[in-house]
Amino acid sequence: QVDLDLGPVQPGTFPTGHRQKIREAVIIIAAFVAALFLLRQSARSPEYLSVVDRGILALVTPLQSRMARVARSIGRTASQYIDLVNVRAENEILRAENGRLRAELLEVKRAAAESIRFQRLLGLRDAVTAETLVARVIAIDVSPYFRVARIQLDRGEGLVSRGMPVITPDGVVGRINRVHGDTSDILLAVDPRSAIDVLLPRSGGRGILRGKRGENGYRCAIEYLMQGEQAKEGDLVVTSGLGGFPRDLPVGKVSKVTRNQAGLSQELEVVPEVDFARLSEVLVVVAPAPPPDPEPSSHKIAAPSRGLGVYR
């Protein structure tokens, strides 16, 4: 054990720790007094800046400017993030609204197209003097060898029978082939088993329209047309008025002419006017057109025939 004897403390002196505490107390008191003095001066003349105020402002202003820039940058970033979240939410709402409006627009277009179809169908119904029934197409068989469409009557069940013509505002569709209840099968004009008497208005030639076999894009052919009745590509083909079809109903246009040099006939390929792939509503002619008035000078109007005629 070692004892250190530093000797007696001289009078009038303080240890180092006491001196440090005294200095701190003096500094605190001086700062407090200075703050009170500056506060008193500012309270007396708040509109004037003292030298100390200007010095403090000179020291603090750059720091405040930097802190303000940092705060603005953080604010902009936060605002952009919030805007981005809001924009995404608005985009989802607008996307849903756009989808709804598109669906409504498609429905309006579909209703408008349906209205136009029915107006044309009613116009054809008024133009045809025979009794007709409206039917909806519910199925189409697109076999290359047998082309048949199935229709369903909204009313008039029991009035339709085999062989009755079926038409649309675009032209000839075909004939009723089978009847079962309120539905019937149509033998389309482009079926090889079909035969319709037709006329070429430009040349006056007549022939029999039959469907062509195979993958031919719903093409037809006119047979038994005399060689002397020259046909051309683009000639219009219409119904002759025989077989129950109304006269001058569009059938199609001649797309190809094949002449038999050895014989007297020629064969014409015809593109139908009716788009069979898009059939929706048709008219079934349940009675032939009435004969013309035998007395043209009279004003008597012939009533539509309600009986069933003879179909070819």
Buried (B, 14 or more C-beta within 10 A) or exposed (E): EEEEEEEEEEEEEEEEEEEEEEEEEEEEEEEEEEEEEBEEBBEEEEEEEEEEEEEEEEEEEEEEEEEEEEEEEEEEEEEEEEEEEEEEEEEEEEEEEEEEEEEEEEEEEEEEEEEEBEEBBEEBBEEBBBBBBBBBBEEBBEEEEBBBBBBBBEEBBEBBEEBBBBBBBBBBBBBBBEBEEBBBBBBBBBBBBBBBBBBBEBBEBBBBBBBBEEEEEBBBBBEEBEBEBBBEEEBBBBBBBBBBBBEEBBBBBBBEBEBEEEEEBBBBBBBBBBEBEEBEBBBBBBBBBBEEEEEEEEEEEEEBBEEBBEBE
